[in-house]
């Protein structure tokens, strides 16, 4: 065995020993996840998606003691993080979080996973890429995938510092192993207000299973509208979606909703020549009034816009094609290859 391999194994064993005392296995009644204690008050951080559908959570401590988890300290939906409250905080030491500096591509990291029937397991994986998804999230993609029950595991660098939380993810049908950096974990300990019941974990699950309610309008909705007016409506709706959707994906849900609402109000004010369009947009804004979360309101207006774009598309197909004068030849084709 080479000195390099021996050194890596020694570092992995040291990381495992130093971390195991702070690991918590989360038994969710059918599946498990890993969490780790990050404060002397017994705050346990884990992956939100792993606990979002839980009706009961039991924390299995390193000594085998089982303790129910009944309180949630904080939730960060955009970064897939949840902080739970242990009922017996004094029994598990906190694992200090490392600096906010990100590991580099190619750097080896240790993922420490808790198990129900055997000692904790250490995996050594390299950073494949540093992914910047926008101002709201920068994460690390690992060189290999992770099992789902590894979600919530602490991730350590070669110096034994906690650099993030591991999560098993799926993107575009491809399984990924990701790390959410510690820079997003520490602020969750400062979230104001008292702890919430486990039902605080239900909102992400409910919104993840959102059912689209796109209106199905008859083509008659556009009766009496001149062609330039319809095309102007389609252009403005398309512009709003092209700007609002990327804003939503960056995490600016409020900005997306404000843009959609402003566009709807603008068309209602300007398009007296398209009463059907005005009526559909008023219905969309009325639907928003009954929704509590800004994310739901943004989707309600997106449904409204998509319903109008759909009927405009069918309206275009139903109209006769313009006649081309016989004496006028079409312009020559331009080929790109």
Beta strands, then each sheet from edge to edge (+ up, - down):
strand 1: 23-27
strand 2: 32-37
strand 3: 43-47
strand 4: 57-60
strand 5: 66-69
strand 6: 71-76
strand 7: 81-85
strand 8: 108-113
strand 9: 121-134
strand 10: 137-142
strand 11: 154-156
strand 12: 162-171
strand 13: 174-181
strand 14: 196-197
sheet 1: 5+ 4- 1+ 2- 3+ 7- 6+ 14-
sheet 2: 8+ 9- 10+ 13- 12+ 11- 8+
end
